[in-house]
């Protein structure tokens, strides 16, 4: 490997390490970082000895002039490679190097830009997700063992009105509208997944809204200040969530450091066809793992077998048996979409307490 190629490989490896998920370092990922990072900026990337560092730490590690480090960081922020957020304890600005996904992927596409760079990156990310899928499928046993160990990167928030337990038992963090109420700063951006699919000329099959990814608190403030998203009110956010439910979209909540005990920093509203989690699951053979606290159940005497729920279920967890639908508990993520759209109100949600649902690859391709 030539010296220059080794450097780009090292950049890609540093980015993957920052994300904390052991994604492969493939040619497509190296091409992605080449689009977003210049050779001059490598020095600052390599200075990230850990995913989050202060300006003084980065200056010391990079051995560059402080003003030059600031200029490079500003460019990396604009390109979606780095974010900067004040420390909660000291208010000192902390810079975070983003991983491929979640991280860089989202920031590249969330502004809704449609230039040649974005189109190129859309193709490169599509190729990269295929690389990830092939790697997982060719190491299937190790992949499933890995997914069993790592925490889910998101939590399912159910459709609020379909939760079939006394309201006093519904924890605030389990209800989307209550999550919105916790924050004074809320932002909305383009759905990065749907926008990437638009750039690939593969538009959403249900024509779901494009501008409906929500961010909260410090993350919202960063995205607003750096033009990645737009500030909205709590009422506007709740209206957007209701619209998402009517379209049959899943609420996926993301927590700081992937810890559900910490505050949410984002809610995505995901369709089956575009969401990269679902698209990679159905098309690239990447397993799906979700944290949820609910599960759907059928009231058999009300079910007429109309199959609306089968059509709407994003996990394909429902099938018809003797004119009554049955729910595969191993695939149900408790999103409540089936219940929300059942014309007979024959499906409800029950609280299970926090549980992780791991669904293997739907199709295992033959190893090449």
N, C-alpha and C positions, 0 to 999 in steps of 0.2 A: 504494500500500500504506500503510495506517495505521501510525502510529508504533509502536503496541503490536504489530502484526503483524510489523513489521520486527524488533523485539526478539526475538520468538519464532523468527523465521527465523534470526536471528543465533545464538541458542542452539542450534538444530538444526545449523547449519553448524559451530559450535564442537565439538559432539559428533562429527560426522562427521570433522572434521579430526583429532580426537584418536585416532580409530580407525585412521587411516592408509589406509583403503580408500575410493576415491572413489564412495561411494554417493550416490544422488540425494537431494535435500532435497524431499520431497513433503509433501502435506497430512497424510498418515498419520503421518509421522515427527514433524511439528510437534505433532500431537495426542498422540503418545507422550511427548514431553518436557513437554508441559503437564500430563500426569498425574503425572509424576515430579518435576517441578521447579516451585517457586513463583517468583513475580515477585521476591520479596525475595532468593531464592537466585541469581538471574541474575548478580549482582555477582561472586559467587565463581566461577561458571562462566566468566564473561568474563575472570577473573583468570588462568585457565589459558592462558597465552601459549604454553605447550608442554604436551604430554600429562602430564608428571610434574613436580611442584613440591613444595617443602617448605612447611611451615606459615608460616614467616617470609616466604618469597617470595610466597605467596598473600595474606598480610596486607598486605604492601607494595603489591602490584598492585591489590588490591580497595579499599584505603583504608578498610577497616572495622576496628572494634575487634577485637583478636586473639581475645578470648573469643567474640565473635559469629561470627567465622570458624570457630572450632572447633565451635560449635553447628550452624552450617549444614553443615559438612563431615560431622558425625555424622549429620545427617538425610539427606544425599545418599548416604552409605554405606549406611544402612538401606534406602534406596530403590533401591539397585543401580546408582547412577550413578558412584560414586567408590569406589576401593579404596585402602587404605593399607598399605604394606609397608616394613619397614626397609631402608635402603641396605646392600648387602653390604659396602661399603668403609668406611662411616662409622657405620653403625647409626642414622643420623638417619632419622626417619619420612618417607617420601615418599608423596605423594598422587598417584594416577593417575586422570585423567578417562577414562572408558570410552567406546569407540565404540558404535554401535548393535548390531553383531554382528561378531565375537565381542566380548562385553562386557556391555552392558546387558541384552540379550535373555536371556542365561544367568542373570544374577543376579536378574532379575525372577521367573523360574520355578523356580529350583533348590531353593527351600525347600518346594515342594509346597503352597503356600497356595492356597485355592480361593475367596477373597473376590470381591466384585463388581469391585474394582480389577483383580485378576488376570484375570478374565474379559474385562473391557474391553480390557486390554492384549493378551490373546491374539488378539482380533479385530483390533486395530490393527496388531500385528506381522504377522498374516496378510495384511492389506491392504498393509503396507509391502513385504513380500517380492514381492507381485504387482506393485507399483509398480517395484521394482528389475528384475524380469523383463521388464516391458513396455519399460522404458527400454533395457535391454540388447538386446532383440530389435529395437527400432526403430533401433538403432545397431549392427547386428550386426557389421559389419567392424571398427569401432572397439573393440567389446567384445572380440572375439577377439584383437585386437592388444594390448589392455590386459592380458588374462589371460595372454598369452604372456610379458609383461614382469614382472608382479608375482609374488612367490614364493607358493607354496602356504601356506595358514595352518595346515595340519596335515600329519602324516606317518602313513602306514599302518603299523601294527605287525602282522605276520602271526601266524596261529595257530602257536604255537611248535612243536608236535609234527609239523607238516606241512612244515617246512623241510628240503629234501632236499639238504643240503650237510653236510660234516663239522662237528661241533659247534664245533671250534676256530676255524672260519671265521665263525661267527655272532657278529656284534658285539653286545655286551651291550645297547646302546641299541635294537637291533632285536628284542629279545625282551621281551614284556610283563612276565614274572615278574622278569627282571633289572632292569627299570626300577623295579619295586616295591622290590626289594632295596636300591636306592640311597638310599632315603629313610627317615628315622626318624619323620616325621610324615606320616600319610596320612588323607585325609578322603573321605567319600562323600556325595553329594547326590542328590536326585531328578534324573532325566534331564529337563532343561529342555524338550527337544523333545517328548518323550513327554507331559510334563505339559501343555504348551501344547495338544497335540492332544486330551488329555482335556478340557481346559477348553472346547474347540471342539466337544465331543461327537463327536470322530473318533478313538476309541481305537485303540491299536496292533493291527494285524491279526494279529500272531503272539503277542499277550499277553506281550511281553517285560517283564522286570523294570523297575519304575519307578525304583527307588533304586539306580543303578549307575554314576554318573559319579564318577570318581576324581580327587583332587587331591593334590599332593605339596609337601613343603617349606614355604616361606614362604606360598605360595598356600593350601595346606591350613590353615596356622595362622590366616591371616586369615579364611578361610571358617568355621572352627570358632569362633573368638573372636566373630565377628559373626553367628553362628547361621544361616549359609547352608548349612552341612554338618555332618557328624558324624564324629568321629574313629573310626578302625577300625585293626585290627592288619594286619600284612603277610599273615598267613595268611588273614584275612578278605578282603583285597583280591585275593589269588590265587584264592581260591574263587569270588569274584564274576567274575573274568576268565574262569575255566573255564566257569561257568554261561553267560556271555555267548556264548562260542564255541559251546556246545551249542544255543543259541537261534539261531545263525547271525548274530550281530552282529559288526560291524567294529570293530576297535580303532583309534581315531584319536588319535594323540598330538599334543599341542600344546606348542611350545617357547617359551621366553622370547624375545620380539622376533622370533618366527617364524624363528629361526635354529636349525637342527637340530644345530649344534655346541654349543649351550647345553642345559642340563638341561631335561627335560620338567617342565611344571607341571600337566598334566592328561592323562587318558585318557578319552575318551568311548567308549561301547559302543553302536554305532549300528545301527538297523534301517532298512530301505529305506523304509518307509511314513511314519515319523515324523521321522527325522533331518532337520533343516532343510536341510542340504546336499543330501541326496538328494531330499527333498520339493520343494525349489526347482528342482532339476535336472529332475525329471520333470513337475512341475506348473506351474512358473512360467517355465521356459525359461532358467534361469541356468546358464551353463557350470559344469563341475566340474573342479577341478584338485587333484591329490594328489601328494605326494612319496612314493615307495615304493622299496624295494630288491629286490623280488621279483616274480616272474611265474609264473603257473600253466602247466603243460604236461601233456599227456595221454599216458599209456602205452596206445597204441592196442590192443595185444593183450589188455589187461585190461578195456577199456571194453565194456559190453554195451548201451549206449544207453538206460539206464533213465531218463535225463533228471532225475535228482535234482539234479545240479549246475546244470542250467538253472533249476530252480525256486528254488534257494538263492542263485544269484549276484546280489548287490545291484547290479551294474553292467550286467546283461543282456548280458554279454560272451561267452556260450556259446550255441552252436546245434548242432542235430543235422544231420549230413551223412553219408548212406550208413550209418546205424546207429551212427556213432561221433561223439562230440562234438568240436567244434572251438572253439578259444578265440581271440577277437578280441584280438590283442595291444595294439591301440590303445585298448581299453577296460578291459583287465585292470589292476587296481590292486594285485594281489599280496596280497590279504587272507587267502587260504587257506581261505575258507569252503567253497568247492567241494570242496577236498581233504579237509577235515575231515568232510564229510558224504557223501562218495562211498562207497557200500557195497562197492565192488570195489577200493578203494584204487588207482583208475586215474588219479588226478590228484595231482600233486606240485607243490611250489614249487621254483624255481631262483633263485639269487641273481643279480641283474643288476648290482648296484651302484646307487647312488642315481640315480633317474630321475624326471622329472616327467611325469605323465600328464594331458593336457588333453583333455577330452571336450566337444565343442560341444553347444549346446542340442539336445535330441532332436527338437523340433518348432519350426520358425520360423513364428510366426503372421504373418499379413498385417499390414502396417503400416496403422494407422488414420489 
